[in-house]
Amino acid sequence: MIRYILKKIRQSVFILLGVITLIFILFNVIPADPARMIAGQHATTETLENIREELGLNKSPFARYFHYLNDVLPISLHSKNSESFYFYESTRYGGTQIISAAKWCLVVKWPYLGESFQSQRDVRTVISQTFPNTLILAFSSIILASVLGIILGLLAAVFKDSLYDRFSLFVSAIGMSVPSFFAAIIIGWFFAIVLGKYTNLNLTGNLYEIDDLGRGKFLALKNLILPSITLGIRPLAIVLQLTRNSLLDTLDQDYIRTAKAKGLSFFRVLYSHALRNALNPVITAISGWFASLMAGVIFVEYIFGWKGLGTVIVNSLNNQDTPLVTGCILTIALLFIIVNILVDILYSVLDPRIKQYEKN
């Protein structure tokens, strides 16, 4: 098991390096001048040149790439020369020097993601303030999809070929095919605008809101309802169909027929024997879908005004705030990789044949 986990971590490191490289290439071909964005449209040529020199924009693409890689990696190599492009500025990077030579030092630190062009704030600070909101939205969506999907899929399997079964399959097919941004627009318009006076739901809102009476912030869980439903539609449809098909396949096994022959009631067989085995692929699918939710969360957060990473990414793209965009994308990519490692480990625990397949 340890060797299997280490192999997955090693593969994930190369994937993350590929993501870092791709992000650097994409955002360095954008026809935008970061110096102009920082100093403003009326800045002098001298000011712009000073900013470009400070940011290293006058360096070669390879020098800037290795500087960027040096910033985001937790172990980095820095120069002790204050005039060097790779100078170790402790107030900026933090961390601890573990090896120190004549001109260079090896530093262990938190990844440095730069500063926002617009607000001049540290990107890690912005992410730390908004990332919890994104996690809360993703967790609530996957929990909603899991509970409803398993219950509805169970009913579809029990009442196979009934009107309900056909209707649930039809609805789940629509749920899988509808894009998140389109579903967000329709759901927000219908429940927050058309039925707003009955549902008392807002089209936009955050987890915490300011009290009009001046009593400070208060928890507004109702603002979580519409984005959670919207984001959970696709995984709910997947879980519903997977639960139904897996349960029907399990009910057709020999040991189920043996249990029925012993005189056990259908619901006893369903609960004690069939459901437990049928849920194994469903559980692994749910864990895998949690990572996939991060792709749809960008549009859903922006439409519903949810202050998470998705909203930050869209606003940063509009402002061409490259450090903030790249920092948010790297955070989502890292979360995606971590969740996929955990899912692979869960797969190997539930089905040991996977480890044997990886060895071959």
ZAGU-24229 format. One record per atom (N, C-alpha, C): residue in one letter; x, y, z. Coordinates in steps of 0.1 Angstrom, whole numbers, padded with zeros to 4 digits, always signed. Example, Ala and Ser with C-alpha at 12.3 -4.5 7.8 and 13.67 -1.06 7.14 Angstrom:
! ZAGU-24229
a+0132-0057+0078/a+0123-0045+0078/a+0132-0033+0078/s+0128-0022+0071/s+0137-0011+0071/s+0129+0000+0079/
END
This chain:
! ZAGU-24229
m+0008-0012+0000/m+0000+0000+0000/m+0009+0013+0000/i+0019+0013+0008/i+0028+0024+0009/i+0035+0027-0005/r+0039+0017-0011/r+0045+0019-0025/r+0035+0024-0035/y+0023+0019-0034/y+0012+0024-0043/y+0010+0039-0040/i+0009+0043-0028/i+0006+0057-0025/i+0018+0066-0029/l+0030+0061-0027/l+0042+0069-0031/l+0042+0070-0046/k+0038+0060-0053/k+0038+0060-0068/k+0028+0071-0073/k+0016+0071-0066/k+0006+0081-0070/k+0011+0095-0067/i+0018+0097-0056/i+0023+0110-0052/i+0033+0115-0062/r+0042+0106-0066/r+0052+0109-0076/r+0046+0113-0089/q+0036+0106-0094/q+0029+0109-0106/q+0022+0123-0105/s+0017+0126-0093/s+0010+0139-0091/s+0019+0150-0091/v+0031+0148-0086/v+0041+0159-0087/v+0044+0163-0101/f+0046+0153-0110/f+0049+0157-0124/f+0036+0163-0131/i+0025+0159-0127/i+0012+0165-0132/i+0012+0180-0127/l+0015+0182-0115/l+0015+0196-0110/l+0025+0205-0117/l+0037+0199-0119/l+0047+0207-0126/l+0042+0210-0141/g+0035+0201-0147/g+0030+0203-0160/g+0019+0214-0160/v+0011+0214-0149/v+0001+0225-0148/v+0007+0239-0146/i+0018+0239-0137/i+0025+0252-0135/i+0031+0257-0148/t+0037+0248-0156/t+0043+0252-0168/t+0033+0257-0178/l+0021+0250-0179/l+0011+0254-0188/l+0005+0267-0185/i+0003+0270-0172/i-0002+0283-0167/i+0007+0294-0170/f+0020+0292-0168/f+0030+0302-0171/f+0030+0305-0186/i+0029+0295-0195/i+0029+0298-0209/i+0017+0305-0213/l+0005+0301-0208/l-0007+0307-0213/l-0008+0322-0209/f-0004+0325-0196/f-0005+0339-0192/f+0007+0348-0195/n+0016+0342-0202/n+0027+0350-0207/n+0026+0353-0222/v+0016+0348-0229/v+0013+0351-0242/v+0001+0361-0243/i-0005+0364-0232/i-0016+0374-0232/i-0010+0388-0235/p-0016+0395-0244/p-0011+0408-0248/p-0015+0419-0238/a-0009+0418-0226/a-0012+0428-0215/a+0001+0432-0209/d+0002+0444-0205/d+0013+0450-0198/d+0011+0451-0183/p+0017+0442-0175/p+0015+0443-0161/p+0019+0456-0155/a+0030+0462-0160/a+0035+0475-0155/a+0025+0486-0157/r+0018+0486-0169/r+0008+0496-0171/r-0004+0494-0162/m-0007+0482-0159/m-0019+0479-0151/m-0016+0483-0136/i-0003+0482-0132/i+0000+0486-0118/i+0001+0501-0117/a+0008+0507-0126/a+0011+0522-0125/a-0001+0530-0130/g-0009+0525-0139/g-0020+0533-0144/g-0017+0538-0158/q-0027+0543-0165/q-0025+0547-0179/q-0017+0560-0181/h-0015+0568-0170/h-0008+0581-0171/h+0006+0580-0165/a+0011+0568-0163/a+0024+0566-0158/a+0035+0570-0168/t+0046+0575-0163/t+0057+0579-0171/t+0065+0567-0176/t+0073+0569-0187/t+0081+0558-0192/t+0091+0553-0182/e+0096+0562-0174/e+0106+0558-0164/e+0100+0549-0153/t+0088+0553-0149/t+0081+0545-0139/t+0078+0531-0144/l+0073+0530-0157/l+0070+0517-0162/l+0082+0509-0163/e+0094+0514-0167/e+0106+0507-0168/e+0111+0502-0155/n+0109+0510-0144/n+0113+0505-0131/n+0104+0494-0126/i+0091+0494-0129/i+0082+0484-0125/i+0086+0471-0133/r+0089+0472-0146/r+0092+0460-0154/r+0105+0454-0149/e+0114+0462-0145/e+0127+0457-0139/e+0125+0450-0126/e+0116+0456-0118/e+0113+0450-0105/e+0106+0436-0106/l+0097+0436-0116/l+0089+0423-0118/l+0097+0413-0127/g+0108+0417-0132/g+0116+0408-0141/g+0110+0407-0155/l+0102+0416-0159/l+0096+0415-0172/l+0106+0418-0183/n+0117+0424-0180/n+0127+0426-0190/n+0137+0414-0191/k+0134+0404-0184/k+0143+0392-0185/k+0137+0383-0196/s+0145+0373-0199/s+0141+0363-0209/s+0130+0354-0204/p+0122+0348-0213/p+0111+0339-0208/p+0116+0328-0200/f+0128+0322-0203/f+0133+0311-0195/f+0136+0316-0181/a+0143+0327-0180/a+0146+0333-0166/a+0134+0335-0158/r+0123+0341-0165/r+0111+0343-0157/r+0104+0331-0154/y+0105+0320-0162/y+0098+0307-0159/y+0105+0301-0147/f+0118+0301-0146/f+0125+0295-0135/f+0123+0303-0122/h+0122+0316-0124/h+0119+0324-0112/h+0105+0321-0107/y+0095+0320-0116/y+0081+0316-0112/y+0081+0302-0106/l+0088+0293-0111/l+0089+0279-0106/l+0095+0280-0092/n+0105+0288-0090/n+0112+0290-0077/n+0103+0295-0067/d+0094+0304-0071/d+0084+0310-0062/d+0074+0300-0057/v+0068+0293-0066/v+0057+0284-0062/v+0061+0271-0056/l+0073+0267-0057/l+0078+0254-0052/l+0080+0256-0037/p+0077+0246-0028/p+0080+0247-0014/p+0095+0247-0010/i+0103+0241-0019/i+0118+0241-0017/i+0124+0249-0029/s+0131+0260-0026/s+0136+0268-0037/s+0150+0272-0034/l+0157+0276-0045/l+0171+0280-0045/l+0171+0295-0047/h+0178+0302-0039/h+0179+0317-0040/h+0193+0322-0039/s+0195+0334-0044/s+0208+0340-0043/s+0208+0349-0031/k+0220+0351-0026/k+0222+0360-0014/k+0226+0374-0019/n+0228+0376-0032/n+0231+0389-0038/n+0218+0397-0039/s+0217+0408-0032/s+0205+0416-0032/s+0201+0422-0046/e+0211+0422-0055/e+0208+0427-0069/e+0205+0416-0079/s+0205+0404-0074/s+0201+0392-0082/s+0186+0391-0084/f+0182+0386-0096/f+0168+0383-0099/f+0163+0372-0089/y+0171+0364-0084/y+0167+0353-0076/y+0170+0355-0061/f+0171+0368-0057/f+0175+0372-0044/f+0164+0367-0034/y+0169+0361-0022/y+0160+0357-0012/y+0157+0368-0003/e+0144+0373-0004/e+0139+0384+0004/e+0131+0378+0015/s+0136+0377+0027/s+0129+0369+0038/s+0115+0375+0041/t+0114+0388+0040/t+0101+0394+0044/t+0090+0391+0033/r+0094+0387+0021/r+0085+0384+0011/r+0082+0369+0011/y+0092+0361+0011/y+0091+0346+0010/y+0088+0339+0023/g+0094+0345+0034/g+0093+0338+0047/g+0102+0325+0046/g+0098+0315+0054/g+0105+0302+0053/g+0117+0301+0061/t+0125+0291+0059/t+0137+0288+0067/t+0148+0283+0058/q+0160+0289+0059/q+0171+0284+0051/q+0176+0271+0057/i+0177+0261+0049/i+0182+0248+0054/i+0196+0245+0049/i+0200+0251+0038/i+0214+0249+0033/i+0219+0263+0029/s+0230+0267+0033/s+0236+0280+0029/s+0250+0279+0025/a+0253+0283+0012/a+0266+0283+0007/a+0271+0297+0005/a+0281+0299-0003/a+0287+0312-0004/a+0278+0322-0010/k+0272+0319-0021/k+0263+0328-0028/k+0249+0324-0029/w+0246+0311-0025/w+0232+0306-0027/w+0227+0300-0014/c+0214+0299-0013/c+0208+0292-0001/c+0196+0284-0006/l+0194+0273+0001/l+0182+0265-0002/l+0172+0268+0009/v+0159+0271+0005/v+0149+0276+0015/v+0137+0267+0014/v+0132+0263+0026/v+0119+0257+0027/v+0108+0267+0031/k+0098+0269+0023/k+0088+0279+0025/k+0074+0275+0020/w+0065+0283+0023/w+0052+0282+0017/w+0053+0288+0003/p+0045+0282-0007/p+0046+0287-0021/p+0043+0302-0021/y+0051+0309-0028/y+0048+0324-0029/y+0041+0326-0043/l+0029+0332-0042/l+0021+0333-0054/l+0021+0348-0060/g+0029+0356-0054/g+0030+0370-0058/g+0019+0379-0052/e+0018+0391-0057/e+0009+0401-0053/e-0001+0405-0064/s-0013+0408-0060/s-0023+0412-0070/s-0019+0426-0076/f-0021+0427-0089/f-0018+0439-0096/f-0028+0450-0092/q-0040+0446-0089/q-0050+0456-0086/q-0050+0461-0072/s-0050+0452-0062/s-0051+0456-0048/s-0037+0456-0041/q-0027+0451-0048/q-0013+0450-0042/q-0013+0441-0029/r-0023+0433-0028/r-0024+0423-0016/r-0017+0410-0020/d-0012+0403-0010/d-0006+0390-0012/d-0017+0381-0017/v-0014+0373-0028/v-0023+0364-0034/v-0028+0353-0024/r-0018+0348-0016/r-0022+0338-0006/r-0032+0343+0004/t-0031+0356+0008/t-0041+0362+0017/t-0055+0362+0011/v-0056+0366-0002/v-0069+0366-0009/v-0074+0352-0010/i-0066+0343-0013/i-0071+0329-0015/i-0075+0323-0002/s-0068+0326+0009/s-0071+0321+0022/s-0085+0326+0027/q-0089+0338+0022/q-0101+0344+0027/q-0113+0340+0019/t-0111+0335+0006/t-0122+0331-0002/t-0123+0316-0004/f-0112+0309-0003/f-0112+0294-0005/f-0122+0287+0004/p-0123+0290+0017/p-0132+0283+0025/p-0147+0284+0020/n-0151+0295+0014/n-0164+0296+0009/n-0166+0287-0003/t-0156+0285-0011/t-0157+0275-0022/t-0158+0261-0017/l-0150+0258-0007/l-0151+0244-0001/l-0164+0242+0005/i-0170+0251+0012/i-0183+0250+0018/i-0194+0247+0007/l-0193+0255-0003/l-0203+0253-0014/l-0201+0239-0021/a-0188+0235-0023/a-0186+0222-0029/a-0191+0210-0020/f-0188+0211-0007/f-0192+0201+0002/f-0207+0200+0003/s-0214+0211+0004/s-0228+0211+0005/s-0235+0205-0008/s-0229+0208-0019/s-0234+0203-0032/s-0232+0188-0033/i-0221+0183-0029/i-0218+0169-0030/i-0226+0161-0020/i-0229+0167-0008/i-0237+0160+0002/i-0251+0159-0003/l-0256+0171-0008/l-0270+0171-0014/l-0272+0161-0025/a-0262+0161-0034/a-0262+0151-0046/a-0262+0137-0041/s-0253+0134-0031/s-0252+0120-0026/s-0264+0115-0020/v-0270+0123-0010/v-0281+0118-0003/v-0293+0116-0012/l-0297+0127-0020/l-0308+0126-0029/l-0306+0115-0040/g-0293+0115-0045/g-0290+0105-0056/g-0292+0091-0052/i-0287+0088-0040/i-0288+0074-0035/i-0303+0070-0032/i-0310+0079-0026/i-0324+0076-0023/i-0332+0075-0036/l-0331+0084-0045/l-0338+0083-0058/l-0334+0071-0066/g-0321+0068-0066/g-0316+0057-0074/g-0321+0044-0067/l-0322+0043-0054/l-0327+0031-0047/l-0342+0029-0051/l-0350+0040-0051/l-0364+0039-0055/l-0365+0034-0069/a-0356+0040-0078/a-0357+0036-0092/a-0354+0021-0094/a-0345+0016-0086/a-0341+0001-0088/a-0352-0007-0082/v-0358-0003-0071/v-0369-0011-0065/v-0381-0011-0074/f-0385+0000-0080/f-0396+0001-0089/f-0391+0001-0103/k-0383-0009-0107/k-0378-0009-0120/k-0389-0010-0131/d-0386-0003-0142/d-0395-0002-0154/d-0409+0004-0151/s-0410+0011-0139/s-0422+0018-0136/s-0422+0032-0142/l-0433+0039-0141/l-0433+0053-0146/l-0423+0061-0139/y-0422+0059-0126/y-0412+0067-0118/y-0398+0064-0123/d-0395+0051-0126/d-0381+0047-0130/d-0378+0054-0144/r-0388+0054-0153/r-0385+0060-0166/r-0384+0075-0165/f-0392+0081-0156/f-0391+0096-0154/f-0378+0100-0148/s-0373+0092-0138/s-0361+0095-0131/s-0349+0094-0141/l-0349+0084-0149/l-0338+0083-0159/l-0338+0094-0169/f-0351+0099-0173/f-0352+0110-0182/f-0347+0123-0176/v-0350+0125-0163/v-0346+0137-0156/v-0331+0137-0154/s-0325+0125-0150/s-0311+0125-0148/s-0303+0127-0161/a-0309+0122-0172/a-0302+0125-0185/a-0301+0140-0188/i-0312+0147-0185/i-0312+0161-0187/i-0302+0168-0177/g-0302+0163-0165/g-0293+0169-0155/g-0278+0167-0159/m-0275+0156-0165/m-0261+0154-0170/m-0257+0163-0182/s-0267+0167-0189/s-0264+0174-0202/s-0265+0189-0201/v-0271+0194-0190/v-0273+0208-0188/v-0260+0214-0183/p-0254+0224-0189/p-0242+0231-0184/p-0245+0238-0171/s-0235+0240-0162/s-0237+0246-0149/s-0242+0260-0150/f-0236+0268-0160/f-0239+0282-0161/f-0253+0284-0165/f-0258+0275-0174/f-0272+0276-0179/f-0282+0273-0168/a-0279+0262-0161/a-0287+0258-0149/a-0288+0269-0139/a-0276+0275-0136/a-0276+0286-0126/a-0285+0297-0130/i-0285+0301-0143/i-0294+0312-0148/i-0308+0308-0146/i-0312+0296-0150/i-0326+0292-0150/i-0331+0291-0135/i-0323+0284-0127/i-0327+0282-0113/i-0327+0295-0105/g-0318+0304-0108/g-0318+0317-0101/g-0330+0325-0105/w-0332+0326-0118/w-0344+0333-0123/w-0357+0328-0118/f-0359+0315-0117/f-0372+0309-0114/f-0374+0310-0099/f-0364+0306-0091/f-0367+0305-0076/f-0364+0319-0069/a-0356+0327-0074/a-0352+0340-0067/a-0360+0351-0073/i-0364+0351-0085/i-0371+0362-0091/i-0386+0359-0093/v-0390+0349-0100/v-0404+0345-0103/v-0410+0341-0090/l-0404+0332-0082/l-0410+0328-0069/l-0404+0334-0057/g-0397+0345-0059/g-0389+0351-0048/g-0398+0355-0036/k-0410+0360-0038/k-0418+0363-0026/k-0423+0351-0018/y-0423+0339-0025/y-0427+0327-0018/y-0415+0320-0012/t-0404+0320-0019/t-0392+0312-0014/t-0383+0321-0005/n-0384+0334-0006/n-0376+0343+0002/n-0361+0341+0000/l-0358+0337-0012/l-0344+0334-0016/l-0339+0346-0025/n-0326+0349-0023/n-0319+0359-0031/n-0312+0354-0043/l-0311+0362-0053/l-0304+0358-0065/l-0289+0358-0062/t-0284+0368-0055/t-0270+0368-0051/t-0269+0370-0036/g-0258+0365-0031/g-0256+0366-0016/g-0244+0357-0012/n-0239+0360+0000/n-0227+0353+0005/n-0231+0345+0017/l-0222+0337+0023/l-0224+0330+0035/l-0227+0339+0047/y-0220+0350+0047/y-0222+0360+0058/y-0227+0373+0052/e-0236+0379+0058/e-0242+0392+0054/e-0241+0402+0065/i-0242+0415+0061/i-0242+0426+0071/i-0256+0429+0075/d-0258+0429+0088/d-0271+0433+0093/d-0274+0447+0091/d-0287+0450+0086/d-0291+0464+0083/d-0292+0472+0095/l-0293+0466+0107/l-0295+0473+0119/l-0282+0476+0126/g-0271+0473+0119/g-0257+0476+0124/g-0252+0467+0135/r-0258+0454+0135/r-0253+0445+0145/r-0242+0435+0140/g-0236+0439+0129/g-0225+0431+0124/g-0229+0420+0115/k-0220+0410+0113/k-0223+0399+0103/k-0232+0389+0109/f-0239+0382+0101/f-0247+0371+0105/f-0247+0360+0094/l-0249+0348+0099/l-0248+0336+0090/l-0261+0335+0081/a-0260+0336+0068/a-0271+0335+0059/a-0271+0322+0051/l-0275+0311+0057/l-0274+0298+0051/l-0284+0297+0039/k-0294+0305+0038/k-0303+0305+0027/k-0297+0308+0014/n-0286+0316+0015/n-0279+0320+0002/n-0271+0308-0003/l-0270+0297+0005/l-0262+0285+0000/l-0271+0276-0008/i-0285+0278-0007/i-0294+0268-0012/i-0293+0267-0027/l-0295+0279-0034/l-0296+0279-0049/l-0283+0275-0055/p-0271+0280-0051/p-0259+0276-0057/p-0256+0261-0054/s-0259+0256-0043/s-0257+0242-0039/s-0265+0233-0048/i-0278+0236-0050/i-0287+0228-0059/i-0281+0229-0073/t-0277+0240-0078/t-0272+0242-0092/t-0259+0233-0094/l-0250+0235-0085/l-0238+0227-0086/l-0239+0212-0084/g-0250+0208-0077/g-0252+0194-0074/g-0260+0187-0084/i-0265+0194-0094/i-0274+0187-0104/i-0267+0176-0111/r-0255+0179-0117/r-0248+0168-0125/r-0244+0156-0116/p-0237+0159-0105/p-0233+0147-0097/p-0246+0139-0092/l-0257+0146-0089/l-0269+0139-0085/l-0274+0130-0096/a-0274+0135-0108/a-0278+0126-0119/a-0269+0114-0121/i-0256+0116-0119/i-0247+0105-0120/i-0249+0095-0109/v-0250+0100-0096/v-0252+0091-0085/v-0265+0083-0086/l-0276+0090-0091/l-0289+0083-0093/l-0288+0071-0102/q-0282+0074-0114/q-0281+0063-0124/q-0271+0052-0119/l-0260+0056-0113/l-0251+0046-0108/l-0256+0038-0097/t-0264+0044-0088/t-0270+0036-0077/t-0280+0026-0083/r-0288+0031-0092/r-0299+0022-0098/r-0292+0011-0105/n-0282+0013-0114/n-0276+0002-0122/n-0268-0007-0113/s-0261-0002-0103/s-0253-0010-0094/s-0262-0019-0086/l-0273-0013-0081/l-0282-0021-0072/l-0289-0032-0080/l-0293-0029-0092/l-0300-0039-0101/l-0290-0050-0104/d-0277-0047-0107/d-0267-0057-0109/d-0265-0066-0097/t-0265-0060-0085/t-0263-0067-0073/t-0274-0076-0070/l-0286-0071-0072/l-0298-0080-0070/l-0299-0092-0079/d-0292-0092-0089/d-0292-0103-0099/d-0281-0113-0096/q-0273-0111-0085/q-0263-0121-0081/q-0268-0133-0074/d-0260-0144-0074/d-0265-0157-0069/d-0267-0156-0054/y-0258-0149-0047/y-0260-0149-0032/y-0273-0141-0028/i-0278-0132-0036/i-0291-0126-0034/i-0302-0136-0035/r-0301-0144-0046/r-0312-0154-0048/r-0311-0164-0037/t-0300-0167-0032/t-0299-0176-0020/t-0305-0170-0008/a-0303-0157-0006/a-0309-0151+0006/a-0324-0151+0005/k-0329-0148-0007/k-0344-0149-0009/k-0349-0163-0007/a-0342-0173-0011/a-0346-0187-0010/a-0347-0191+0005/k-0339-0184+0014/k-0339-0187+0028/k-0351-0181+0035/g-0359-0174+0027/g-0372-0168+0033/g-0370-0154+0038/l-0359-0147+0036/l-0357-0134+0040/l-0366-0124+0032/s-0372-0114+0039/s-0380-0105+0032/s-0372-0097+0022/f-0379-0091+0012/f-0372-0083+0002/f-0364-0072+0007/f-0371-0064+0017/f-0364-0053+0023/f-0352-0057+0031/r-0353-0068+0038/r-0342-0073+0046/r-0330-0077+0036/v-0333-0083+0025/v-0323-0086+0015/v-0317-0074+0010/l-0325-0064+0007/l-0321-0052+0001/l-0312-0044+0010/y-0316-0043+0023/y-0308-0035+0032/y-0295-0042+0037/s-0297-0055+0041/s-0285-0062+0047/s-0275-0068+0037/h-0279-0071+0025/h-0271-0078+0016/h-0268-0069+0003/a-0278-0064-0004/a-0276-0058-0017/a-0271-0044-0016/l-0277-0036-0007/l-0273-0022-0007/l-0259-0019-0003/r-0254-0026+0006/r-0240-0024+0011/r-0230-0027+0000/n-0232-0037-0008/n-0222-0040-0019/n-0225-0031-0031/a-0237-0027-0033/a-0240-0019-0044/a-0235-0005-0043/l-0232+0000-0030/l-0228+0014-0028/l-0213+0016-0029/n-0205+0005-0031/n-0191+0007-0032/n-0187+0015-0044/p-0192+0012-0056/p-0188+0021-0068/p-0194+0034-0066/v-0206+0036-0060/v-0212+0049-0058/v-0204+0058-0049/i-0198+0052-0038/i-0190+0060-0029/i-0177+0065-0036/t-0171+0057-0043/t-0159+0061-0050/t-0162+0071-0061/a-0174+0070-0068/a-0178+0080-0078/a-0180+0093-0071/i-0187+0093-0059/i-0189+0106-0052/i-0176+0113-0049/s-0167+0106-0044/s-0154+0112-0040/s-0147+0117-0052/g-0148+0111-0064/g-0142+0116-0076/g-0149+0128-0081/w-0162+0129-0079/w-0170+0140-0084/w-0167+0153-0076/f-0163+0151-0064/f-0160+0163-0056/f-0149+0171-0062/a-0139+0165-0068/a-0129+0173-0075/a-0134+0179-0088/s-0143+0172-0095/s-0148+0177-0107/s-0158+0189-0105/l-0163+0190-0093/l-0172+0202-0090/l-0164+0215-0091/m-0151+0215-0089/m-0143+0227-0089/m-0143+0234-0103/a-0146+0226-0114/a-0147+0231-0127/a-0160+0240-0129/g-0171+0235-0123/g-0183+0242-0125/g-0185+0253-0115/v-0178+0253-0104/v-0180+0263-0093/v-0177+0277-0098/i-0168+0279-0108/i-0164+0292-0112/i-0177+0300-0117/f-0184+0294-0126/f-0196+0300-0132/f-0207+0302-0122/v-0209+0291-0114/v-0220+0292-0104/v-0218+0303-0093/e-0205+0304-0088/e-0202+0314-0079/e-0204+0328-0084/y-0200+0330-0096/y-0201+0343-0103/y-0216+0347-0105/i-0224+0338-0109/i-0238+0341-0112/i-0245+0344-0099/f-0243+0337-0089/f-0250+0338-0076/f-0243+0348-0067/g-0232+0354-0071/g-0225+0364-0063/g-0219+0358-0050/w-0215+0345-0051/w-0209+0338-0040/w-0194+0342-0039/k-0189+0347-0028/k-0175+0352-0027/k-0166+0341-0025/g-0163+0333-0035/g-0153+0322-0035/g-0142+0324-0045/l-0135+0313-0048/l-0124+0314-0058/l-0130+0317-0072/g-0141+0311-0075/g-0147+0313-0088/g-0149+0328-0091/t-0155+0335-0082/t-0158+0349-0084/t-0145+0357-0085/v-0135+0353-0077/v-0122+0360-0077/v-0115+0357-0091/i-0116+0345-0096/i-0110+0342-0109/i-0117+0350-0121/v-0130+0351-0121/v-0137+0359-0131/v-0133+0374-0130/n-0134+0379-0118/n-0130+0393-0117/n-0116+0396-0121/s-0107+0387-0117/s-0093+0389-0120/s-0090+0388-0135/l-0098+0379-0142/l-0096+0378-0157/l-0101+0391-0163/n-0112+0397-0158/n-0117+0409-0163/n-0107+0421-0162/n-0099+0420-0150/n-0090+0430-0147/n-0075+0427-0152/q-0074+0415-0158/q-0061+0410-0163/q-0051+0410-0151/d-0056+0405-0140/d-0048+0404-0128/d-0041+0391-0128/t-0030+0389-0135/t-0024+0376-0137/t-0019+0369-0125/p-0013+0375-0115/p-0009+0367-0103/p-0021+0361-0095/l-0032+0369-0095/l-0043+0364-0087/l-0050+0352-0095/v-0051+0354-0108/v-0057+0343-0116/v-0048+0330-0115/t-0035+0331-0117/t-0027+0319-0117/t-0027+0313-0103/g-0027+0321-0092/g-0027+0316-0079/g-0040+0308-0076/c-0051+0313-0080/c-0064+0306-0078/c-0064+0293-0086/i-0060+0294-0099/i-0060+0282-0107/i-0050+0271-0101/l-0039+0275-0097/l-0030+0265-0090/l-0036+0259-0078/t-0043+0267-0070/t-0050+0262-0058/t-0060+0251-0062/i-0068+0254-0072/i-0078+0245-0076/i-0072+0232-0082/a-0061+0234-0090/a-0054+0222-0095/a-0048+0214-0084/l-0042+0220-0074/l-0037+0212-0063/l-0047+0205-0055/l-0059+0211-0053/l-0070+0204-0046/l-0075+0192-0055/f-0076+0195-0068/f-0080+0184-0077/f-0070+0172-0076/i-0057+0175-0076/i-0047+0164-0075/i-0048+0157-0062/i-0050+0164-0051/i-0050+0158-0038/i-0063+0149-0037/v-0074+0154-0041/v-0086+0146-0041/v-0085+0133-0049/n-0079+0135-0061/n-0077+0123-0069/n-0068+0112-0063/i-0057+0117-0056/i-0049+0108-0049/i-0057+0100-0038/l-0065+0107-0031/l-0073+0101-0020/l-0083+0091-0027/v-0089+0095-0038/v-0098+0086-0045/v-0091+0073-0050/d-0079+0075-0055/d-0071+0063-0059/d-0068+0054-0048/i-0065+0060-0036/i-0063+0052-0024/i-0075+0044-0020/l-0087+0052-0020/l-0100+0046-0017/l-0103+0034-0026/y-0101+0036-0039/y-0103+0026-0049/y-0095+0013-0045/s-0082+0015-0042/s-0073+0004-0039/s-0077-0004-0026/v-0083+0004-0017/v-0088-0002-0004/v-0101-0011-0007/l-0110-0005-0015/l-0122-0012-0018/l-0120-0023-0028/d-0111-0022-0037/d-0109-0032-0047/d-0094-0034-0049/p-0088-0044-0041/p-0073-0046-0042/p-0068-0050-0056/r-0077-0054-0065/r-0073-0058-0078/r-0067-0046-0086/i-0070-0034-0082/i-0065-0022-0088/i-0050-0021-0086/k-0045-0024-0074/k-0031-0023-0071/k-0023-0034-0080/q-0029-0045-0081/q-0023-0056-0089/q-0023-0052-0104/y-0033-0045-0109/y-0034-0040-0123/y-0023-0029-0125/e-0021-0020-0115/e-0011-0010-0116/e+0003-0016-0117/k+0006-0027-0110/k+0019-0034-0110/k+0022-0040-0124/n+0011-0045-0130/n+0013-0051-0143/n+0014-0040-0154/
END
